[in-house]
Amino acid sequence: MDEDFVVKVTSDLIKINSQNPPGYTKGVVDYIKDLLNDNGIKFEIYEFEKNKQNLIAKIGNGSPTLILNGHMDVVPPGDESKWIYDPFSGKIVDDKIFGRGATDMKGGLATILVATLQLSDIIEKSTGSLIFVASADEEVGGHAGMQGLVKNNLIKGDAALIAEPSGYNRVSIGEKGLCQTKILTKGIPSHGSMPILGENAILNMYKAINIAKETIDELNSKIIIPNDVEFAIKETSKTYESVIKEKKLNISVEDIEKQLKSVSFNPGVIKGGSKINMVPDYCELELDMRTPPGCKCENVRNLLKNKLNGIAEIYPIDTSESNFTSTEERITKIALNSVEKILNKKPELHIESGATDGRYLRAIGIPTIIYGPGELFLAHSYNEYVKVYDLKMALKVTKNIITEFLNIKSS
Ligand SMILES: [Zn+2]
């Protein structure tokens, strides 16, 4: 089994359509099952929602225990005419593997799977153990995937590595929180020709949005970011340089850094009114806010509630607090050292602007890092690909992380 095997596995995995919705993962699980069986590795399958299968394989019985995780579902390909190659072809062109999920995250899944297969014999003989988890449902919140597995006490370990695309030279240690909130305004209906006889819910929403925006701007000037994360955010913002150039945006890397350190403010959906000649009595707004480490969603919502008292009502839609793993944790140190050792260059720290399954593991006290191959800005986009070179490097680094964490002397 040479290092080209990870290329074949990535391409094979892309060919198995696991788009979410519907998020069925049986096809991917069947593929992984065959490889595990060929190598005599035992596994269990868990299903919390029909056809959304999760697989857990365990090697060894001792400690420490390292968890490897990757999700099997991918987002839909969207308009297929915008793809140069069939999104489920797994076609390899110019040392790139193309297809939906190449970056997010069939490349990463292939990396941890192949690492598991290639190291299984020496882990078996070691004092440590390795848990490989292929999960479902990540792209829609992980409820029938990692959240279900954690809730049912099926995952225990001393640290975890999630192979989401950090980029092969980067280690991601945390993520912003999710603070999606509904703002609701009311009014008094009346004929549109005489608005003075009513009260316009849409105009009330206009007021509410302005107050909410001012409130968040003021809050952002006071947030204190934990030290570990401060540095990671600085490095993360630099990765946006190419995007700024490509999109010809009139912003700087410092603006990106400021955004990552702040509560973001994005009114995503607005609904209100039923007819042009009526004064609307109802309007609602779905506001997407992402909170940085050092800022709790609950506090943000309470603040908005106070400021909008008498103008609008506030309701939660979805919440997940920001979370991170310290650079002082053993797994973080080993991951950073491994990148430096294998690539012979200084690793970059990173934090995620969106939520990952890492939150469920960190919530039960498992130090978790994200390390995997892929192009950060290609996730969920057309013509997604992963580079063959990145895959091979990430495999080497991942194997080094596993052996060091499990105290296996490298030969
Ligand atoms: Zn992902």
Residues whose N, C-alpha, C, O or C-beta is under 5 A from the ligand:
A	BS01	ZN	D104 M105 E164
